[in-house]
Amino acid sequence: MTSYRFTAFEKTGESLFDEDWEFESDDIAKEQGAQKIEELGLTDKTHRLVNNKGKLIVFHV
């Protein structure tokens, strides 16, 4: 399992969510991360998911 960091923000810069998630691969992180983001109701908020090496997996403004 690989560690990923998910963060979501308001347009003002206020942090809404900041948490570590674990997935087996970047492809799975992209797919399952998107589902998790939708479940949290953060799809329309600025958010990003990066792997433990800093690679951007999901990004939305």
N, C-alpha and C positions, 0 to 999 in steps of 0.2 A: 504494500500500500504506500502511496505517495501522499504527502501532506500538501494541501492547497489552502490559500488564504482568500476568503471572500469578504469584500467590503461593499457597502452601499451607502450612498450619500444623498442628501437633499441638494438642490441647486445652490443653496446658500453655503454649502460645505459642511453642514452639520452631519455627523456620522449617524447613520441609522442602524447599521449592522456591521459587525467586525468579528469574524469567527474562522477557526481552522476547520477544514473538512478533509476527509481522506477518500481517495479513489484509487483504483488499480492502475489507471493510465490517463493520459491527457484526453484521449478520445472519449473515454467513459466519463471523465470529469466534465467535459463539454456537454455531453448529453444529460447526465444525471444532475449536474449543476444547474442547467437551465430549468429542469423540472423542479428542483428545490427552490430556485429563485421565484418561479411562478407560484409555488405553494406558499411562499412567504409574502406574496403580494408585492414584490419589489421589481417586477418586470419593467415598469415605466420609470423607475428611479435610476439615477446614475449608479452603475455598479461594475465591479470587476472581479475576476477570479484568476489568480496567478498560481503557478506551481512553486515548489520550494526552491527552484532555481531562478525564479523571477519571470518566467515565460508567461505572457498574457494568454489565457485560455478563453475567457469570455470578457467582453467589454461592451458596455452600453452607456451612451450619454443621453 
